[in-house]
Amino acid sequence: GTLHVVEPDQKISLDFPNEGLNNKALREILSPWYRRQLLSELESMNPTAEYHYINVDLSCNDLGPDGAEALADFFDAGDDPKGSRLCISVLKLYRNQLGDEGARHIARLVLNQQQPMHELHLSHNGLTSLGAATVILAFGRHPSQIYPYYSPQWRFFAACFCRLERNNIHNASELLAALERSREVRLVETSDKRAMQKIRTKEVAPQVVLLHFLSS
């Protein structure tokens, strides 16, 4: 695995796909020391930035719910004012046996992050309707209401693209209908994110887009 790679867009990635990592190994990697080193490197790359995005790929491992907790703990700023500046842009956690308990920790990560996550990949994790709803609702319940977010590049309000297909979700259409009735989160289900309507009003734009959710 690669602990961090500087990409052409000056974004750092933590890449450990297909490494056979369990939760103990992940906690050893995501140590307080590494957190300090990571923030220091990010600040040296862009010292005037108010926050720093990184991508995280831990797909196809054996993290389980304890691994999801370790990841959420690493990105939990706590009492560290600098910690809140560390945010995930793209998070890949598919095929990790997270289950509903792991989904709860990922929802905590979404709720605690101070800037919007752009993509979240959680397919093939044994989530039931409860776990899926916990994650989806987090985007509507963020305390700072950062979803949807305005994209200067696209010039419209964007949602987090979320992959939850291939889990143990029965009656996915009923789950979506119940979430829509709750009015706690604005969502769209689609099989083609390129077909998304470009909405320029924050109050009506979706907060999360579920890709392939009904086709799984």
Secondary structure, 3 states (H helix, E strand, C coil): CEEEEECCCCCEEEECCCCCCCHHHHHHHCCHHHHHHHHHHHHHHCCCCCCEEEEEECCCCCCHHHHHHHHHHHCCCCCCCCHHHEEEEEEECCCCCCHHHHHHHHHHHHHHCCCCCCEEECCCCCCCHHHHHHHHHHHHCCCCCCCCEEECCCCEEECEEEECCCCCCCCHHHHHHHHHHHCCCCEEEECCHHHCCCCCCCCCCCCEEEECCCCC
